[in-house]
């Protein structure tokens, strides 16, 4: 998941940088244009510029909401994974205890079962 998370982070950072370095400066420039048009009583032109600003801000807001939604999904997924890992660890612990407690019953299989549990533990730690 780490590699996938890094890819998400890079994409989110690029989208955020695009908003901050391109969209918001463009909005600021357009606000000055709208103000200039309003000062010169070009109300229709000023209104058109304001509509364009609204569109840009709506698009930026949509991008930000998408990023926040994906972050929330990632956090939820991570929390779910932690819970599942904890359940697996508990099951492993019970299996290990049972193997040790009843080792005399397993006879020749004991070493094989212990090796299998060691492999499972190695997988859990990764």
C-alpha angles and dihedrals in degrees: 000000000000094000091046091048091051090052090051091048092051091049092047091049091050092049091048092048089050090053094047099040102035114017101042096046088049090051090050091051091049091049089058089049091051091048091049091049091048091050089054092047093248092140097161092052091045090051091051090052091049090052089052090049090051090052092050093048092047090052091048091048090050091052091049092049089050091052092048091048091051091048090051091049091049093050091048091049091049092050091049090049091051090053092049091048090052090052091050091049091051091050090047091050092051091048091049092049092048091049091052095042094050100030091125090061095054096057112175092004091064096085092046092049091047090052090050091051090049089054090049090051091051089053092049093052092055 
